[in-house]
Amino acid sequence: MKLRSFGSFPVILVVLVIGFEYYGTVFLLIESWLGLGSSAGWWNGFIYTLLALLALLSFLVCVLTDPGPVPSGYLPDAENQDPSAYGQQHKQCDKCHTYKPPRAHHCRICRRCILRMDHHCIWINNCVGHWNYKSFVNLVFYATIGSVHATVMITRFALQHGLGFADSTTFKTVYVAYGVLAVALSLVLGTLLGWHIYLVLHNMTTIEYYESTRAAWLARKSGQNYRHPFNLNSYKNISLILGPNMLTWLCPTAVSHLTDGTSYPTARNS
């Protein structure tokens, strides 16, 4: 547990943004426009509340879950043979002096090697790796859907009423700030969601994408073809990351399908 992570400014800012957007959507927009007592108001409020709670749960899991340290005393094989025989993916880390399993990378901020490291995210004050990548994808998904929902509602409201209904300049300013935030989050989070959907479908991390781009370029120069070794097929890739049961794909705590993170199936194995 890393409760101290909640003391960082970016994490506090994320919580405040979630709170402000929730207040603006439910109590500022839905209540004043549709009324929470109406059927349309109640259903919109319920759906948005559910999305906000799921996004918050995913966020908490991302912050509090260790992304995956390399097991103490890790060696590439059970018989402690020479790790150099397994190629560069098993080479010893120059910084933390441990042997790195496939797909592990050293994080200079965490100062250790992380299993299946995707990137270090300042907004969760944590690395995104083997054990919390699924919850990170869930977080981006729920936050994107919630922001798009809010953007659609504020757009419809603005087209119908504009700001003429509000007498207070302060009230108008809050509405404008809320609308700008909803649109900005929809664009940024939507782009991020699209990027990670691509990575999930290809069973890549962000680091591996850039490594694969360079490897493919080098392969083309030598007249060869390059294939990302962990890219099986779309359904298998999704199952390895989100789980074999489609009903649990959007549950950030359902990670029983994950292995120890020191080995992964490859296209050759399949």
Secondary structure, DSSP 8 states (H G I E B T S, - for coil): --GGGGGSHHHHHHHHHHHHHHIIIIIIIIHHHT-TTSHHHHHHHHHHHHHHHHHHHHHHHHHHS---B--TT--SSTT---GGGG-GGG-B-TTT--B--TT-EEETTTTEEETT--EEETTTTEEE-TTTHHHHHHHHHHHHHHHHHHHHHHHHHHHHHTTTT---HHHHHHHHHHHHHHHHHHHHHHHHHHHHHHHHHHT--HHHHHHHHHHHHHHHHTT-----TT---HHHHHHHHH-S-GGGTT-TT--TT---SS----TTT-
